[in-house]
Amino acid sequence: MRRLLTWLIVLGILGGGLATAGYFGRKYLTASAIPRYTTAKVSTGKIETVVNSTGPIKPVQTVTVGSFVSGPIRDILVGFNDVVTEKQVLARIDPRLLQASLDRENAFLKTMQADLARIESQLLQAERNEARGDNLRKKNENYISQQELDQLHFARLVLGSQKKLAQANIESAQAGVNNAKTNRDYCDILSPVNGIVIERKVEPGQTVASSFQTPELFIIAPNLDTMHVYAAVDEADIGQIVTAQEQKRTVQFTVDAYPEIVFTGTIYQVRMNATVTQNVVTYPVIVEAPNPGRKLRPQMTANVSFQTDVREKAIRIPNSAIRFVPLESMIYPEDKKYIEVKVKKDPKEGEDKISAERRAEQAKDRSKRVVWARDKENSNKVRAVPITIGLTDGQFAELVEGDIQPDQELVTGLEGSEKR
């Protein structure tokens, strides 16, 4: 009897333990079956959209200084970064050959002037001979024949023509002198503008040959207080850039030399000449920016951000909430339409067979999105909230339309979903 009682007590204790374990086990399994959502709050703040690009920095204007004449460089009077003024001598080409040419032209001019003096003397003598002949003829026709008088007359006319020819030869010789002198003067390479020498391409003793192409000796930047950034913008973004230019929005950029400084500028020009590289079409966009302290140097690479639109006090939806798609077991039947994926019957009926009008409609429909909020009556479920979004950046999207309030929590995922 006592043994039976002992067994009954043991069985009672085991049964109670099993019941307790079953109760807590069921409670644990029920709790573990409840989905644990991660959420994010809707906020109010600034949203801006930007188009990023890169490009080299260049002076607003550069003037290439070349040589019109050939010869060895005798002197170089300026170097890199030197400040020069208009008509300042930058370099000199050896003038000896051109000076010899000028001397030859001067000698030829003097020869022509001497020939003119000779002809003028002969012409004066011919005029006097003709006058004496006319006087003799008037006194007595027998003193001089008409034939002799004609010879004197036409001799004077010939010498008058020779005088005109000699005068023309002098003008030609004078033009030759002027040309030779101009060429000799070109031996002095002058700066055409005030500016800074940003590149020097010659050294003393180097021979300059300008027979077929004008050689480049110096490059001068008239102004480095304002610079241009030549940014290459993708064709898909160029429409936004044009709109930003019309709205006169500022442009911000940085350079690797001063990563902590944000430089600002404006869109100066959106050029038409596209560049195609491996089927990628880009357009050059010129940004004009002041250069305080001349920190920006030619050929630096600028990392440019074009602000295309901004909302200062927008209701911001976290992008993670827009990307979240719940499981079918978490939603109500009436919300299943929002997670259904329509499968194409014919794989060939892709975007290449959609009309341009339809593509435009699809582009407009991209602003129609759905976010999910926990159901107030059943925290295990989520309900769909259709919304229309506007501007979007990498973190937030602007709420344009939808039953969403600031500080409202939206579901962004499930705890531990990444591990699974």
KOLPAKE-285620 format. One record per residue: x, y, z of N, C-alpha, C in turn; residue in three letters. Coordinates in steps of 0.02 Angstrom, whole numbers, padded with zeros to 5 digits, always signed. Layout:
BEGIN
XYZXYZXYZALA/...
// end
This chain:
BEGIN
+00042-00061+00000+00000+00000+00000+00044+00063+00000MET/+00095+00061+00042+00139+00118+00046+00177+00128-00020ARG/+00196+00072-00052+00231+00077-00117+00185+00107-00170ARG/+00122+00088-00170+00075+00115-00218+00066+00190-00209LEU/+00063+00209-00147+00056+00282-00133+00117+00320-00157LEU/+00174+00289-00147+00236+00322-00170+00235+00332-00245THR/+00213+00280-00282+00210+00284-00355+00159+00336-00377TRP/+00106+00340-00341+00055+00390-00360+00082+00460-00351LEU/+00119+00470-00297+00148+00537-00286+00198+00554-00341ILE/+00240+00504-00358+00289+00516-00411+00255+00531-00477VAL/+00204+00492-00494+00167+00504-00557+00133+00572-00556LEU/+00108+00591-00498+00075+00658-00493+00125+00714-00505GLY/+00184+00705-00474+00236+00757-00485+00256+00761-00558ILE/+00266+00701-00590+00285+00700-00661+00231+00730-00705LEU/+00169+00714-00689+00113+00741-00729+00109+00817-00723GLY/+00119+00841-00660+00117+00914-00651+00174+00949-00688GLY/+00233+00915-00686+00289+00945-00723+00278+00947-00798GLY/+00250+00891-00823+00236+00890-00895+00184+00942-00914LEU/+00133+00950-00872+00081+01000-00886+00111+01071-00886ALA/+00153+01082-00835+00184+01149-00832+00229+01161-00892THR/+00268+01109-00910+00312+01115-00969+00272+01126-01032ALA/+00217+01090-01038+00175+01098-01098+00145+01168-01101GLY/+00126+01195-01043+00096+01263-01043+00146+01315-01065TYR/+00205+01313-01034+00256+01362-01052+00282+01351-01123PHE/+00284+01286-01144+00306+01272-01213+00258+01301-01264GLY/+00192+01291-01250+00143+01319-01296+00147+01395-01297ARG/+00158+01425-01237+00163+01498-01233+00224+01522-01272LYS/+00280+01486-01267+00340+01506-01303+00332+01501-01379TYR/+00301+01444-01399+00291+01435-01471+00244+01488-01499LEU/+00193+01505-01459+00147+01558-01482+00183+01625-01488THR/+00224+01640-01438+00261+01703-01439+00311+01704-01497ALA/+00344+01647-01510+00393+01646-01563+00361+01650-01632SER/+00297+01630-01636+00262+01633-01700+00240+01704-01717ALA/+00238+01749-01667+00219+01819-01680+00276+01854-01716ILE/+00264+01882-01774+00319+01917-01810+00341+01979-01772PRO/+00406+01989-01772+00435+02048-01741+00458+02096-01795ARG/+00423+02149-01802+00436+02196-01856+00488+02248-01834TYR/+00528+02269-01883+00569+02329-01874+00533+02387-01907THR/+00534+02443-01874+00497+02500-01898+00541+02562-01901THR/+00517+02612-01937+00549+02677-01941+00496+02730-01943ALA/+00511+02787-01913+00462+02840-01907+00464+02886-01970LYS/+00406+02911-01986+00399+02962-02037+00422+03028-02007VAL/+00464+03065-02042+00491+03127-02016+00475+03186-02062SER/+00491+03244-02038+00483+03305-02077+00551+03339-02083THR/+00570+03358-02144+00635+03389-02153+00650+03403-02226GLY/+00713+03412-02240+00735+03432-02307+00750+03371-02350LYS/+00726+03374-02412+00742+03324-02462+00767+03361-02524ILE/+00824+03340-02549+00848+03370-02611+00873+03315-02657GLU/+00863+03325-02721+00888+03278-02771+00948+03310-02805THR/+00998+03270-02817+01059+03294-02849+01080+03248-02905VAL/+01116+03275-02952+01149+03237-03005+01223+03245-02995VAL/+01258+03191-02986+01330+03193-02973+01369+03180-03037ASN/+01425+03213-03041+01469+03207-03099+01539+03227-03080SER/+01584+03217-03125+01654+03238-03116+01678+03273-03179THR/+01730+03312-03172+01758+03345-03231+01818+03387-03212GLY/+01859+03405-03261+01919+03445-03248+01902+03519-03239PRO/+01944+03553-03202+01939+03625-03192+01986+03659-03241ILE/+01959+03711-03275+01999+03747-03324+01989+03822-03315LYS/+02037+03862-03337+02026+03935-03335+01969+03954-03381PRO/+01938+04011-03367+01883+04035-03409+01908+04046-03480VAL/+01970+04071-03487+01999+04083-03553+02073+04069-03551GLN/+02099+04039-03603+02171+04030-03610+02191+04057-03678THR/+02249+04089-03680+02276+04118-03742+02341+04082-03758VAL/+02342+04053-03817+02403+04018-03839+02447+04068-03877THR/+02509+04074-03856+02557+04120-03887+02604+04078-03930VAL/+02605+04093-03994+02648+04057-04040+02699+04102-04074GLY/+02732+04074-04125+02783+04112-04162+02764+04113-04235SER/+02769+04172-04265+02755+04180-04337+02816+04166-04379PHE/+02876+04172-04349+02938+04163-04387+02976+04103-04359VAL/+03023+04079-04398+03064+04022-04378+03133+04045-04355SER/+03163+04001-04315+03231+04016-04292+03243+03988-04223GLY/+03304+03989-04200+03320+03964-04133+03300+04015-04079PRO/+03277+03989-04022+03259+04032-03966+03323+04058-03934ILE/+03331+04125-03932+03391+04154-03902+03381+04168-03828ARG/+03324+04196-03809+03311+04215-03740+03240+04196-03721ASP/+03232+04172-03659+03166+04162-03629+03163+04205-03566ILE/+03116+04251-03564+03116+04301-03511+03064+04288-03457LEU/+03021+04240-03465+02970+04224-03415+02968+04149-03404VAL/+02939+04129-03346+02933+04059-03330+02863+04043-03307GLY/+02855+03984-03279+02790+03961-03255+02766+04007-03198PHE/+02700+04021-03200+02666+04059-03147+02686+04133-03145ASN/+02725+04156-03194+02743+04227-03195+02684+04269-03217ASP/+02676+04326-03185+02623+04374-03205+02652+04418-03260VAL/+02616+04422-03316+02639+04461-03373+02586+04514-03391VAL/+02610+04565-03426+02565+04618-03449+02562+04618-03525THR/+02512+04652-03551+02504+04654-03623+02565+04687-03656GLU/+02588+04657-03711+02645+04679-03751+02712+04671-03715LYS/+02713+04633-03660+02777+04618-03628+02813+04565-03668GLN/+02879+04571-03674+02920+04523-03711+02927+04459-03670VAL/+02905+04404-03699+02909+04339-03665+02972+04301-03684LEU/+02990+04305-03748+03049+04269-03772+03073+04304-03836ALA/+03135+04287-03857+03163+04315-03918+03192+04259-03960ARG/+03176+04264-04025+03206+04219-04074+03266+04254-04105ILE/+03319+04216-04119+03380+04246-04148+03362+04283-04213ASP/+03374+04350-04215+03350+04391-04272+03400+04398-04329PRO/+03457+04364-04328+03510+04379-04376+03489+04367-04448ARG/+03456+04311-04461+03435+04297-04530+03383+04348-04553LEU/+03336+04364-04509+03284+04411-04528+03311+04482-04533LEU/+03362+04498-04493+03395+04564-04498+03432+04569-04565GLN/+03463+04514-04587+03496+04515-04652+03446+04525-04708ALA/+03389+04494-04702+03336+04503-04752+03313+04576-04753SER/+03306+04606-04694+03287+04677-04690+03340+04722-04722LEU/+03403+04707-04710+03457+04747-04740+03455+04741-04816ASP/+03442+04681-04841+03439+04671-04913+03381+04711-04944ARG/+03324+04712-04909+03267+04749-04935+03281+04825-04932GLU/+03316+04848-04881+03334+04919-04877+03381+04938-04934ASN/+03429+04893-04949+03475+04907-05005+03438+04910-05071ALA/+03390+04865-05080+03352+04865-05142+03310+04929-05147PHE/+03283+04952-05091+03244+05014-05091+03289+05073-05111LEU/+03349+05076-05085+03395+05131-05102+03414+05128-05177LYS/+03420+05066-05203+03434+05060-05275+03377+05088-05317THR/+03316+05072-05298+03259+05098-05334+03253+05174-05328MET/+03270+05201-05270+03268+05273-05261+03321+05307-05305GLN/+03380+05276-05310+03433+05304-05353+03412+05301-05426ALA/+03380+05246-05446+03358+05239-05515+03305+05292-05532ASP/+03262+05307-05483+03212+05360-05493+03246+05428-05503LEU/+03298+05441-05463+03334+05504-05471+03366+05509-05540ALA/+03394+05454-05565+03424+05453-05633+03371+05468-05686ARG/+03314+05435-05679+03261+05445-05729+03234+05516-05726ILE/+03226+05543-05667+03201+05611-05660+03249+05661-05694GLU/+03315+05648-05687+03365+05693-05720+03358+05688-05796SER/+03352+05627-05821+03345+05618-05893+03280+05649-05918GLN/+03227+05643-05877+03163+05671-05896+03167+05748-05899LEU/+03202+05777-05850+03210+05850-05850+03248+05873-05913LEU/+03300+05836-05931+03338+05853-05991+03294+05846-06053GLN/+03253+05793-06056+03210+05783-06114+03158+05838-06119ALA/+03132+05861-06064+03083+05915-06065+03114+05980-06092GLU/+03176+05994-06071+03210+06054-06095+03226+06050-06169ARG/+03247+05990-06191+03261+05981-06263+03199+05992-06304ASN/+03142+05965-06279+03080+05975-06315+03060+06049-06317GLU/+03071+06084-06261+03053+06156-06259+03097+06196-06307ALA/+03162+06180-06311+03205+06215-06357+03186+06201-06430ARG/+03166+06140-06443+03144+06123-06511+03082+06162-06530GLY/+03035+06168-06484+02974+06206-06498+02989+06279-06511ASP/+03037+06308-06474+03055+06379-06484+03087+06389-06553ASN/+03132+06343-06572+03164+06349-06637+03112+06342-06693LEU/+03066+06297-06684+03015+06287-06735+02972+06350-06743ARG/+02959+06384-06687+02918+06444-06691+02956+06501-06726LYS/+03023+06505-06715+03062+06557-06747+03068+06545-06823LYS/+03084+06483-06838+03092+06468-06909+03082+06393-06918ASN/+03036+06375-06963+03021+06305-06974+03079+06267-07004GLU/+03126+06303-07032+03182+06269-07064+03238+06252-07015ASN/+03234+06281-06955+03287+06265-06905+03283+06191-06881TYR/+03224+06163-06876+03215+06095-06850+03156+06063-06886ILE/+03165+06001-06906+03111+05967-06942+03058+05941-06893SER/+03002+05926-06922+02947+05898-06881+02965+05830-06854GLN/+03004+05792-06893+03025+05726-06869+03069+05731-06808GLN/+03116+05777-06809+03160+05787-06751+03120+05811-06690GLU/+03071+05853-06704+03029+05877-06649+02988+05819-06619LEU/+02963+05774-06661+02926+05715-06635+02971+05669-06593ASP/+03033+05662-06614+03080+05620-06575+03091+05649-06506GLN/+03098+05715-06502+03106+05747-06437+03043+05739-06393LEU/+02986+05743-06425+02923+05738-06388+02914+05667-06359HIS/+02924+05617-06401+02912+05548-06378+02967+05524-06331PHE/+03026+05552-06337+03079+05536-06289+03059+05560-06219ALA/+03028+05619-06216+03004+05644-06152+02948+05600-06124ARG/+02902+05576-06166+02847+05532-06143+02874+05466-06116LEU/+02924+05438-06150+02953+05374-06127+02985+05382-06058VAL/+03021+05436-06049+03053+05447-05984+03000+05461-05930LEU/+02944+05494-05947+02890+05503-05899+02861+05437-05876GLY/+02853+05390-05924+02828+05323-05906+02879+05286-05862SER/+02943+05293-05879+02995+05260-05839+02996+05288-05767GLN/+02980+05353-05761+02977+05382-05694+02921+05350-05653LYS/+02863+05342-05684+02807+05310-05648+02824+05238-05629LYS/+02859+05202-05676+02879+05134-05660+02929+05133-05602LEU/+02975+05180-05602+03024+05184-05547+02990+05199-05481ALA/+02940+05244-05483+02902+05259-05421+02865+05197-05396GLN/+02836+05157-05443+02803+05095-05422+02852+05046-05393ALA/+02913+05043-05423+02964+04998-05396+02985+05019-05325ASN/+02986+05085-05314+03003+05108-05246+02949+05088-05196ILE/+02886+05093-05216+02831+05072-05171+02836+04998-05156GLU/+02852+04958-05208+02860+04885-05197+02919+04872-05151SER/+02975+04908-05162+03033+04898-05119+03018+04919-05047ALA/+02979+04974-05039+02960+04996-04972+02916+04944-04938GLN/+02871+04912-04975+02829+04858-04947+02873+04799-04925ALA/+02925+04785-04966+02971+04732-04946+03007+04748-04882GLY/+03027+04812-04875+03061+04833-04814+03013+04826-04754VAL/+02951+04848-04763+02902+04843-04708+02890+04770-04689ASN/+02885+04726-04739+02874+04655-04725+02934+04625-04687ASN/+02995+04642-04711+03055+04615-04678+03061+04643-04607ALA/+03043+04707-04598+03046+04736-04531+02995+04704-04485LYS/+02935+04691-04511+02883+04658-04470+02906+04589-04449THR/+02935+04552-04498+02960+04485-04481+03015+04489-04429ASN/+03059+04539-04436+03112+04547-04386+03082+04563-04318ARG/+03030+04605-04317+02998+04622-04253+02963+04562-04221ASP/+02941+04515-04263+02909+04455-04237+02958+04411-04198TYR/+03022+04426-04202+03070+04389-04162+03059+04401-04087CYS/+03029+04457-04070+03010+04470-04001+02940+04442-03990ASP/+02935+04389-03949+02870+04358-03935+02836+04399-03880ILE/+02781+04431-03896+02747+04476-03849+02684+04443-03821LEU/+02668+04462-03760+02606+04438-03729+02547+04478-03757SER/+02495+04444-03782+02438+04481-03809+02390+04507-03756PRO/+02395+04482-03694+02349+04501-03641+02386+04505-03575VAL/+02352+04534-03526+02376+04529-03456+02355+04462-03429ASN/+02399+04429-03393+02380+04364-03366+02438+04330-03330GLY/+02430+04263-03324+02479+04221-03289+02501+04166-03336ILE/+02566+04154-03340+02592+04100-03382+02579+04033-03346VAL/+02534+03993-03375+02519+03928-03345+02556+03871-03378ILE/+02586+03885-03436+02626+03832-03469+02678+03864-03515GLU/+02738+03837-03513+02792+03858-03557+02818+03796-03593ARG/+02819+03799-03659+02834+03739-03698+02900+03742-03735LYS/+02942+03792-03722+03006+03798-03757+03062+03810-03706VAL/+03123+03796-03729+03183+03807-03689+03233+03847-03731GLU/+03279+03883-03699+03330+03920-03737+03369+03873-03783PRO/+03381+03896-03845+03417+03856-03894+03373+03813-03937GLY/+03311+03803-03917+03266+03761-03957+03248+03797-04021GLN/+03246+03759-04077+03230+03788-04142+03155+03787-04153THR/+03128+03844-04173+03057+03851-04188+03048+03850-04263VAL/+03006+03804-04288+02992+03799-04359+02918+03813-04370ALA/+02904+03868-04404+02834+03888-04414+02814+03882-04487SER/+02846+03837-04524+02832+03832-04596+02762+03806-04610SER/+02741+03753-04574+02677+03721-04588+02625+03733-04533PHE/+02647+03741-04472+02600+03750-04416+02632+03796-04364GLN/+02590+03842-04339+02616+03889-04289+02633+03852-04225THR/+02696+03853-04203+02714+03818-04141+02688+03855-04080PRO/+02670+03817-04029+02647+03845-03966+02706+03854-03919GLU/+02715+03915-03895+02771+03930-03851+02747+03937-03778LEU/+02693+03974-03768+02667+03987-03701+02591+03982-03702PHE/+02563+03966-03644+02490+03971-03633+02479+04017-03574ILE/+02439+04069-03586+02427+04121-03535+02354+04121-03517ILE/+02340+04123-03453+02271+04129-03428+02260+04201-03406ALA/+02216+04238-03440+02205+04308-03420+02175+04316-03351PRO/+02137+04264-03328+02102+04272-03264+02097+04204-03230ASN/+02124+04199-03170+02117+04138-03130+02073+04149-03069LEU/+02041+04207-03064+01997+04221-03008+01928+04189-03017ASP/+01913+04169-03079+01852+04132-03095+01872+04072-03138THR/+01846+04014-03121+01864+03953-03157+01801+03919-03185MET/+01812+03876-03233+01759+03836-03263+01771+03762-03248HIS/+01717+03727-03230+01719+03655-03220+01682+03623-03279VAL/+01717+03577-03314+01688+03544-03372+01662+03475-03349TYR/+01599+03473-03327+01570+03411-03301+01536+03373-03358ALA/+01544+03308-03359+01511+03265-03408+01449+03235-03375ALA/+01390+03251-03401+01326+03230-03372+01292+03180-03418VAL/+01267+03126-03390+01232+03074-03428+01170+03102-03461ASP/+01154+03074-03520+01096+03099-03558+01031+03091-03519GLU/+01026+03042-03474+00964+03032-03436+00953+03089-03386ALA/+01006+03124-03367+01001+03177-03316+01003+03247-03346ASP/+01014+03253-03411+01025+03320-03439+00963+03363-03436ILE/+00903+03332-03438+00842+03370-03431+00837+03404-03364GLY/+00857+03369-03310+00856+03399-03244+00907+03456-03239GLN/+00964+03448-03274+01015+03500-03272+00989+03564-03306ILE/+00955+03556-03362+00927+03614-03397+00876+03650-03353VAL/+00835+03610-03318+00786+03641-03273+00821+03678-03216THR/+00873+03648-03189+00911+03680-03135+00943+03745-03159ALA/+00966+03745-03222+00995+03807-03250+00942+03861-03256GLN/+00883+03842-03279+00829+03891-03286+00809+03919-03218GLU/+00811+03877-03166+00794+03900-03099+00852+03933-03063GLN/+00910+03937-03096+00970+03969-03069+00991+03939-03002LYS/+00991+03873-02999+01012+03839-02938+01088+03837-02934ARG/+01113+03837-02873+01185+03835-02863+01211+03763-02871THR/+01275+03759-02886+01310+03695-02894+01365+03692-02842VAL/+01372+03635-02811+01425+03625-02762+01473+03571-02786GLN/+01537+03580-02769+01586+03530-02789+01646+03533-02741PHE/+01683+03479-02740+01744+03474-02700+01801+03452-02745THR/+01861+03462-02721+01921+03437-02755+01962+03398-02705VAL/+02001+03351-02730+02040+03307-02686+02092+03346-02647ASP/+02116+03402-02673+02167+03440-02638+02140+03472-02574ALA/+02076+03491-02574+02045+03522-02516+01978+03488-02503TYR/+01979+03425-02479+01916+03388-02472+01868+03417-02420PRO/+01893+03458-02376+01850+03487-02323+01816+03551-02346GLU/+01833+03577-02404+01804+03639-02429+01753+03624-02483ILE/+01694+03654-02476+01641+03647-02526+01640+03712-02568VAL/+01656+03705-02632+01654+03762-02677+01585+03767-02709PHE/+01564+03827-02724+01498+03837-02755+01507+03874-02821THR/+01459+03862-02865+01459+03895-02930+01390+03894-02960GLY/+01385+03914-03022+01322+03914-03059+01332+03881-03126THR/+01276+03857-03154+01279+03825-03220+01286+03880-03272ILE/+01343+03880-03305+01357+03932-03355+01330+03913-03424TYR/+01336+03849-03441+01316+03828-03508+01306+03753-03510GLN/+01253+03731-03546+01241+03661-03561+01252+03652-03636VAL/+01307+03622-03654+01326+03619-03724+01291+03563-03762ARG/+01286+03572-03828+01250+03524-03871+01295+03467-03895MET/+01360+03477-03896+01404+03427-03926+01413+03368-03879ASN/+01376+03315-03894+01379+03255-03851+01442+03215-03865ALA/+01461+03177-03814+01517+03130-03819+01491+03060-03809THR/+01506+03015-03855+01483+02946-03852+01543+02901-03838VAL/+01542+02867-03780+01595+02821-03761+01564+02754-03743THR/+01576+02704-03784+01547+02637-03773+01471+02641-03763GLN/+01439+02676-03810+01366+02684-03811+01339+02724-03752ASN/+01382+02756-03714+01360+02800-03659+01365+02872-03684VAL/+01309+02907-03684+01306+02975-03710+01308+03024-03651VAL/+01355+03070-03654+01361+03122-03603+01365+03190-03637THR/+01344+03241-03600+01347+03310-03625+01391+03352-03578TYR/+01431+03396-03605+01472+03440-03563+01429+03496-03533PRO/+01434+03503-03467+01400+03556-03431+01454+03599-03399VAL/+01455+03664-03415+01506+03709-03391+01481+03744-03328ILE/+01518+03737-03274+01501+03769-03211+01551+03825-03199VAL/+01525+03884-03187+01568+03942-03172+01572+03952-03097GLU/+01633+03956-03070+01641+03961-02998+01696+04011-02981ALA/+01685+04050-02929+01739+04095-02905+01795+04054-02875PRO/+01855+04083-02876+01914+04047-02853+01948+04087-02797ASN/+01919+04086-02738+01949+04124-02682+02017+04096-02663PRO/+02065+04140-02657+02133+04118-02639+02167+04078-02694GLY/+02135+04072-02752+02161+04034-02808+02180+03963-02788ARG/+02137+03933-02746+02148+03863-02727+02135+03816-02785LYS/+02087+03835-02828+02071+03793-02886+02124+03804-02940LEU/+02154+03750-02962+02206+03754-03012+02184+03717-03075ARG/+02212+03738-03133+02193+03704-03195+02206+03629-03193PRO/+02158+03592-03221+02161+03519-03228+02148+03482-03163GLN/+02131+03516-03108+02106+03479-03050+02041+03444-03068MET/+02027+03388-03035+01965+03352-03046+01914+03373-02993THR/+01857+03396-03016+01803+03418-02971+01750+03364-02966ALA/+01727+03351-02905+01671+03306-02892+01609+03349-02882ASN/+01566+03351-02934+01513+03401-02938+01446+03370-02918VAL/+01407+03410-02881+01337+03392-02864+01292+03448-02889SER/+01250+03432-02938+01201+03479-02963+01136+03470-02923PHE/+01114+03521-02888+01050+03518-02853+00994+03530-02904GLN/+00954+03478-02916+00901+03485-02966+00834+03504-02936THR/+00822+03487-02873+00759+03507-02840+00768+03499-02765ASP/+00727+03534-02726+00733+03532-02653+00666+03547-02622VAL/+00652+03514-02566+00593+03528-02524+00619+03538-02453ARG/+00607+03596-02426+00634+03613-02360+00596+03579-02303GLU/+00529+03575-02307+00488+03547-02253+00443+03492-02281LYS/+00474+03441-02305+00436+03386-02335+00423+03331-02283ALA/+00367+03296-02292+00354+03236-02252+00394+03179-02284ILE/+00441+03152-02246+00490+03105-02274+00473+03034-02255ARG/+00466+02992-02307+00454+02921-02299+00521+02885-02305ILE/+00541+02844-02257+00604+02807-02264+00601+02761-02325PRO/+00654+02761-02363+00656+02717-02422+00652+02644-02404ASN/+00676+02626-02345+00671+02556-02324+00599+02534-02315SER/+00555+02580-02296+00484+02563-02289+00452+02553-02357ALA/+00475+02589-02408+00447+02581-02475+00470+02515-02505ILE/+00532+02493-02488+00558+02431-02517+00529+02369-02483ARG/+00501+02375-02422+00479+02316-02385+00418+02284-02418PHE/+00421+02218-02425+00364+02179-02451+00349+02124-02400VAL/+00290+02123-02368+00275+02073-02317+00259+02005-02346PRO/+00260+01955-02302+00238+01888-02322+00162+01887-02327LEU/+00138+01841-02366+00065+01837-02376+00029+01823-02311GLU/+00061+01787-02264+00028+01771-02200+00022+01832-02154SER/+00056+01885-02170+00056+01944-02127+00003+01995-02147MET/-00030+01985-02203-00075+02037-02228-00146+02010-02232ILE/-00192+02055-02240-00262+02039-02248-00277+02024-02322TYR/-00330+01984-02334-00344+01964-02404-00354+02024-02450PRO/-00384+02078-02425-00396+02135-02470-00332+02172-02490GLU/-00276+02157-02456-00213+02190-02473-00167+02147-02516ASP/-00190+02087-02534-00147+02042-02573-00132+02071-02643LYS/-00176+02113-02667-00165+02141-02734-00101+02183-02738LYS/-00079+02207-02680-00020+02250-02681+00046+02210-02685TYR/+00043+02145-02670+00104+02106-02673+00103+02055-02730ILE/+00048+02054-02767+00044+02008-02823+00091+02031-02879GLU/+00124+01984-02910+00169+01998-02966+00139+01968-03028VAL/+00127+02009-03077+00098+01986-03140+00153+01957-03184LYS/+00144+01893-03201+00193+01858-03243+00173+01866-03316VAL/+00220+01885-03358+00207+01893-03429+00196+01825-03461LYS/+00146+01821-03502+00133+01758-03536+00185+01745-03590LYS/+00203+01795-03627+00252+01787-03681+00315+01825-03662ASP/+00371+01792-03649+00432+01827-03629+00455+01877-03681PRO/+00438+01868-03745+00459+01913-03797+00423+01980-03793LYS/+00367+01981-03758+00330+02044-03752+00359+02086-03696GLU/+00419+02109-03707+00454+02150-03658+00447+02224-03673GLY/+00493+02262-03643+00490+02334-03651+00504+02356-03723GLU/+00538+02312-03761+00553+02332-03830+00491+02334-03873ASP/+00434+02305-03848+00372+02306-03886+00320+02352-03856LYS/+00341+02392-03807+00296+02440-03777+00302+02506-03814ILE/+00245+02537-03827+00245+02600-03863+00275+02656-03820SER/+00294+02710-03854+00322+02767-03819+00271+02797-03770ALA/+00208+02798-03790+00156+02825-03746+00148+02783-03684GLU/+00152+02716-03693+00146+02671-03635+00206+02679-03589ARG/+00266+02687-03618+00325+02697-03576+00319+02760-03535ARG/+00291+02812-03565+00281+02874-03528+00231+02865-03471ALA/+00179+02826-03483+00131+02812-03430+00163+02772-03373GLU/+00205+02724-03391+00239+02685-03339+00285+02729-03298GLN/+00317+02777-03331+00361+02822-03293+00321+02863-03243ALA/+00260+02883-03261+00218+02920-03214+00195+02875-03157LYS/+00182+02810-03172+00157+02764-03121+00210+02746-03069ASP/+00273+02761-03083+00326+02744-03035+00320+02783-02970ARG/+00283+02837-02971+00273+02875-02909+00220+02844-02865SER/+00182+02795-02891+00131+02761-02851+00164+02703-02813LYS/+00166+02707-02747+00198+02656-02706+00152+02634-02650ARG/+00175+02584-02612+00138+02558-02555+00186+02550-02496VAL/+00164+02573-02438+00201+02559-02376+00155+02520-02329VAL/+00184+02493-02277+00147+02448-02232+00153+02473-02160TRP/+00094+02474-02127+00091+02495-02057+00059+02439-02016ALA/+00080+02431-01953+00052+02379-01910-00021+02395-01896ARG/-00061+02342-01899-00133+02350-01885-00144+02365-01811ASP/-00185+02415-01798-00198+02436-01728-00235+02381-01689LYS/-00278+02344-01722-00318+02293-01687-00281+02227-01681GLU/-00239+02212-01729-00201+02149-01728-00129+02165-01745ASN/-00087+02166-01694-00017+02186-01705+00022+02135-01746SER/-00007+02074-01755+00028+02025-01796+00020+02039-01871ASN/-00026+02081-01888-00041+02094-01958-00018+02165-01977LYS/-00008+02175-02042+00008+02241-02068-00044+02259-02122VAL/-00055+02323-02129-00103+02348-02178-00066+02391-02230ARG/-00089+02387-02292-00059+02425-02346-00084+02497-02345ALA/-00039+02543-02357-00056+02614-02362-00030+02640-02429VAL/-00074+02647-02479-00052+02673-02544-00030+02746-02537PRO/+00025+02762-02568+00050+02831-02566+00075+02852-02635ILE/+00083+02917-02642+00115+02945-02702+00175+02984-02678THR/+00233+02969-02707+00295+03001-02685+00318+03051-02738ILE/+00359+03098-02715+00388+03148-02759+00463+03142-02762GLY/+00497+03191-02734+00570+03189-02733+00595+03130-02692LEU/+00650+03104-02711+00680+03049-02673+00756+03055-02677THR/+00788+03041-02619+00861+03037-02618+00880+02967-02596ASP/+00939+02957-02574+00960+02890-02556+00930+02864-02492GLY/+00898+02908-02452+00873+02888-02387+00798+02898-02379GLN/+00771+02952-02406+00701+02969-02396+00668+02983-02463PHE/+00600+02979-02462+00558+02999-02518+00505+03048-02493ALA/+00489+03097-02533+00440+03148-02514+00369+03120-02521GLU/+00328+03129-02470+00258+03108-02473+00218+03162-02507LEU/+00188+03146-02564+00145+03193-02600+00072+03180-02583VAL/+00054+03117-02578-00016+03100-02565-00018+03033-02528GLU/-00061+03027-02479-00068+02965-02441-00087+02978-02369GLY/-00118+02928-02337-00141+02934-02268-00083+02918-02220ASP/-00034+02962-02220+00026+02954-02177+00037+03019-02140ILE/+00052+03013-02075+00064+03072-02034+00135+03072-02007GLN/+00163+03131-01994+00230+03134-01964+00232+03095-01898PRO/+00288+03064-01885+00302+03023-01826+00266+02956-01827ASP/+00228+02941-01879+00197+02876-01885+00250+02824-01901GLN/+00242+02765-01872+00291+02712-01883+00269+02667-01941GLU/+00316+02653-01985+00304+02609-02042+00350+02549-02037LEU/+00326+02493-02061+00364+02431-02058+00418+02433-02111VAL/+00480+02416-02090+00536+02415-02137+00566+02346-02146THR/+00546+02297-02103+00573+02230-02110+00554+02187-02051GLY/+00585+02128-02047+00574+02081-01992+00640+02070-01956LEU/+00637+02066-01890+00697+02053-01852+00725+01985-01869GLU/+00790+01984-01882+00824+01921-01898+00814+01898-01969GLY/+00780+01938-02011+00768+01916-02079+00833+01911-02119SER/+00881+01956-02102+00945+01954-02137+00983+01891-02122GLU/+00979+01868-02059+01015+01807-02040+00985+01746-02074LYS/+00918+01747-02080+00886+01691-02112+00899+01692-02187ARG/
// end
